[in-house]
């Protein structure tokens, strides 16, 4: 395992840091960019990265990627995360894009990939349904073939940022008589199609981030089927592997640990017994982050040598999300009574918030981060994967 960067990779790291420092939009430096920014504001950094040629680190050069090595991809993710930049929309760049260039036909690649890269098309993910979350094989949304179209009926839920989306990639059931995993297809649906209805779900932190989507007799051209009919489960697993690998979140956790230290110093007197207790908790979490980072570096080194990381994506998902939840819980505890206040949404309401600035979004972040161990396949499901793939249980 190489912990020291080569001169070339060190120079690349410095280039990334300088680019972020000089080009990240000031108006995107808000407390919670995921919920505080408009669609247009969210796309500012996307367009800057697109112009630079850095928008899709995972993509091969032939499809518009930068042609980076695995180590360079890792460096870029770490540096952007540590700097607190809002990453490009994962549903577009990290999820559906790789599915299309890996399993899609040439017409689909030509139609969709350039618009994903430029940010012209905003995608959302149509996986979860009422009763079908981590157990995706039970999806009930149906797609019935009628000539050159599928007629789609169903209900998707917890669909993140669907209120902004131009397209949705959906898992639909095309063979109700097959085994659960064998009768699913991967379909691309225009959100402007007649019969598509988006209804907001206001979450516990007061924000509008997720939605219900109702599909009622939606006509979808057969040409929008990715790959083969009834093979969607294969493509879905491929996509989720990309999603979970990005959930280690080392840079984000490191940044929030520094924030936690500042809050503890400001809010809890050094002679208070609780101060020492917080320092112990912080030390424990820092060790957890270091252990996860070492594991991530080891996997990056293996991938650079062409070794399949196997179930490492599940491990990153479990530990990365649990560590960040622990950090936000400690921050919430450290701010004391200020944690009772939650900002009014939308943020443009500009209502007065009591207490210091570092407390204004702490409760919001604490509540919002509870979702991390659920989406992308719940941590319980990930433990089952590790039990089978690693322990042979």
Secondary structure as UniProt FT lines:
FT   HELIX           7..23
FT   HELIX           26..28
FT   TURN            31..32
FT   HELIX           33..36
FT   HELIX           39..52
FT   TURN            57..58
FT   HELIX           61..63
FT   HELIX           70..82
FT   TURN            83..84
FT   HELIX           91..96
FT   HELIX           97..103
FT   HELIX           106..108
FT   HELIX           109..113
FT   HELIX           114..118
FT   STRAND          123..126
FT   TURN            130..131
FT   HELIX           136..138
FT   STRAND          142..146
FT   TURN            147..148
FT   STRAND          149..156
FT   TURN            160..161
FT   HELIX           162..164
FT   STRAND          167..173
FT   TURN            176..177
FT   HELIX           180..183
FT   STRAND          184..190
FT   TURN            191..192
FT   TURN            194..195
FT   STRAND          196..202
FT   TURN            204..205
FT   STRAND          208..221
FT   HELIX           222..224
FT   STRAND          225..226
FT   TURN            229..230
FT   HELIX           232..245
FT   TURN            246..247
FT   HELIX           250..267
FT   TURN            270..271
FT   HELIX           273..304
FT   TURN            305..306
FT   TURN            310..311
FT   HELIX           312..334
FT   HELIX           336..340
FT   HELIX           347..349
FT   HELIX           357..359
FT   TURN            360..361
FT   HELIX           362..368
FT   HELIX           369..373
FT   TURN            374..376
FT   HELIX           379..389
//
